[in-house]
Amino acid sequence: MSELVARTGRLQQRYENGYRLIAGCIPFRYRNAEEDGDGNSEKIVEVLMINSTSGPGLLFPKGGWENDETAEEAAVREAMEEAGVRGDLVHFLGCYPFKSKTLQDEYSPEGLCRAAMYALHVKEELDSWPEKSRRERSWLTVPEAIESCRHAWMRDALEKGFSNWYADGMIPTLQRKGFPNSSSNQH
């Protein structure tokens, strides 16, 4: 098996109107709850978060959206690189602007970022992934994840994007392969 390697550097990063464009996802899975007396079990949704390498609190996988990929491809790549999971993007959760002290550069001197976030239904957890030595994975219920979120914009993506989609029945809105809505002006 070939070694998985994370992309590094900012040479291919996308920028738009002073914002660095980021792509990420909220990885999720279904877990069966305890069966009730009738033999029925309720499915509980858990989301996957990873530790921050720069302080307390948990994060969702995210990173720079590069010139040679769609936002969807970047979100899937970041999930594999940072959290060691693969799956299907099933819903676009929205764009979330934020300001970053660590992402300031010549194209975004104020550190302005805009993250396109997706729901990723996890199908596989890898034993080895590019950032395994720096990241720990944690599966949490949505209320636990809201409490543990390091960044307000990620909490918004979870509360407003993911939780609203969950309340509406979690109907997939993205095609499995090909991602027809991938132009930069939609994000």
Secondary structure, DSSP 4 states (H G I P E B T S, - for coil): -PPP-----STTB-EETTEEEEEEEEEEEEEEEEE-TTS-EEEEEEEEEEE-SSSSSEE--EEEPBTTS-HHHHHHHHIIIII-EEEEEEEEEEEEEEE-STT--SS-TT-EEEEEEEEEEEEEE-SS-TTTTT--EEEEEHHHHHHHBSSHHHHHIIIIIIHHHHHTT----S-SSS-S---GGG-
